[in-house]
Amino acid sequence: MPFLGEPRLGSSPSGHLDTLYPVIPPFSFTDQQHHLINQDSLKGKIYVADFFFTSCPTICPVMKSQMLRVYEAFISEPDLMILSHTIDPYHDTPDVLSRYASDLGVMASRWKFLTGSRDSIFNIAEHYLAFANTDESAPGGFIHSGAFVLIDKQKHIRGYYIGTQEKEVDRLIADIKILLYEP
């Protein structure tokens, strides 16, 4: 599977000149159980990240139905997590996110609904090669990509999928199976 993002030349851990691919930078968000989630929380795991908001009147319900397929396909896989970042942190408090997760019927140990400062959420979206922003003219007041982003155990982006399309999510599920067996 490919690495996504702009590579650069740099020193590898062994000290040799090598091609280095971008990694997701450190982050810190709060989940639906009021727990702090950061990169240490994901050590040794691959994960799928996306962006949404609970009051979204457009693509979010479709994205969540497709992400449920991913969740159900890997419900007993301890090395996979799902991180859904709200882009409306003023409304989507941990308690609102908890009700949302409960309505979906998902376990917090497998699927984290994350909130934090708007700036930190919009910033991490850029690192995921996604976008999220406010837009008064958009339904619900926000715009965001419908992407599902696959991150490997070393925090590299390994796949980018249209989260509203069943065939794309089928491809994501197949790619997760590949990554689970990568060292």
C-alpha positions, 0 to 999 in steps of 0.5 A, a space after each residue: 500500500 502506498 504512503 500518502 503526503 509529500 515525502 522529504 529526504 531526511 535521516 532514518 532512525 539508522 542514520 542513513 539518508 532516506 525518503 521520509 513520509 509525513 506522519 500525523 503530528 501529536 494531538 489531544 482531544 476529548 472523547 465521548 466519555 470525557 477521556 483524553 485521547 492522544 497518540 499514546 492512546 493509539 500506540 500499536 494501532 491503525 485507525 480510520 479518521 473522519 470529520 462530521 458534526 452531529 447536527 449535519 443535515 447532509 453527508 454525515 448520516 451517510 458517512 456514519 452508516 458507511 463507517 458502521 460497516 467498518 466498525 462491524 467488520 472489525 468489531 473484535 479487532 483490538 488493533 483498529 480504532 475509529 476516530 470521528 472528529 466533530 467540527 462543531 465543538 461548541 454544540 458537540 460536547 462529550 455528553 452530546 457525542 456520548 448520546 450520538 454514539 449510544 444512538 449508533 450502538 457503538 462501543 467507546 472502546 472501539 469508536 472514539 467521537 472526539 472534540 476539542 478546540 475548533 482550531 485544533 480540529 481544523 488543524 488536524 484535518 489539514 494533516 489528514 489531507 482533509 478539510 473542515 471549516 465554518 461556512 455560513 452559507 452551507 447547510 448546518 453552517 459547516 463544510 468538510 470533506 467526506 473522507 475516511 483516512 486510514 492511518 498505519 501504526 507509524 502514523 502515516 496516511 495509507 489511504 483516502 476513501 470517499 466515505 459516502 460511497 459503498 465501493 470506496 468503503 469496501 476498498 477501505 475494509 480490504 486495505 485495513 485487512 492488509 495493514 493489520 498484517 503489516 509489521 
